[in-house]
């Protein structure tokens, strides 16, 4: 009887483990930043970055990685784009120098990250 109880517990854990792993899954995309932009207090130089976040949104913490190293992190709002967005796009606030990163649109995945005015 004791073995049956342990077997039931193990079976339950085996079923729940994949759900926990899925909930913690990180989303990521690659993005090419062509001009220096500011995110938070960090300036991102032109180059290729891996942008990753955890969770389904709408509020997520975004990390910018380059060569496997985190360069900057910032809070953002994850949104779904409409069908008119067909390619990746970087949107900046041109009234500041360097330009402040406002939004990253991921055209093929129909996702967008919106950064706060202070981000």
Residue pairs with C-beta under 8 A, 6 or more apart in sequence:
24 54
25 54
26 52
26 53
26 54
27 52
27 53
27 54
27 111
28 50
28 51
28 52
28 53
29 50
29 51
29 52
29 88
29 106
29 109
29 111
30 48
30 49
30 50
30 51
31 48
31 49
31 50
31 51
31 88
31 90
31 104
31 106
32 47
32 48
32 49
32 88
33 44
33 45
33 46
33 47
33 48
33 49
33 90
34 46
34 90
35 46
35 92
35 98
35 99
36 43
36 44
36 45
36 46
36 98
36 99
37 43
37 44
37 90
37 92
37 98
37 99
37 100
37 101
38 44
38 96
38 98
38 99
38 100
38 101
39 64
39 72
39 74
39 100
39 101
39 115
39 119
40 72
40 73
40 74
40 118
40 119
42 71
42 72
43 98
44 64
44 71
44 72
44 101
47 66
48 66
49 64
49 65
49 66
49 71
50 64
50 65
50 66
51 62
51 63
51 64
51 65
51 104
51 113
52 62
52 63
52 65
53 60
53 61
53 62
53 63
53 76
53 78
53 113
54 60
54 61
55 78
56 78
57 77
57 78
57 79
58 77
58 78
58 79
59 75
59 76
59 77
59 78
60 75
60 76
60 77
60 78
60 113
61 73
61 74
61 75
61 76
62 73
62 74
62 75
62 76
62 113
62 115
63 70
63 72
63 73
64 70
64 71
64 72
64 73
64 74
65 71
74 115
74 119
75 115
75 116
75 119
76 113
76 114
76 115
76 116
76 119
77 113
77 114
77 116
78 111
78 112
78 113
79 111
79 112
79 113
79 114
80 110
80 111
80 112
81 105
81 106
81 107
81 110
81 111
81 112
82 110
83 110
85 105
85 107
85 110
85 112
86 107
87 107
87 108
88 104
88 105
88 106
88 107
88 108
89 103
89 104
89 105
89 107
90 101
90 103
90 104
90 105
91 101
91 102
91 103
91 104
91 105
92 99
92 100
92 101
92 102
93 99
93 100
93 101
93 102
93 117
100 115
100 117
100 119
101 115
101 119
102 114
102 115
103 112
103 113
103 114
103 115
104 112
104 113
105 111
105 112
106 112
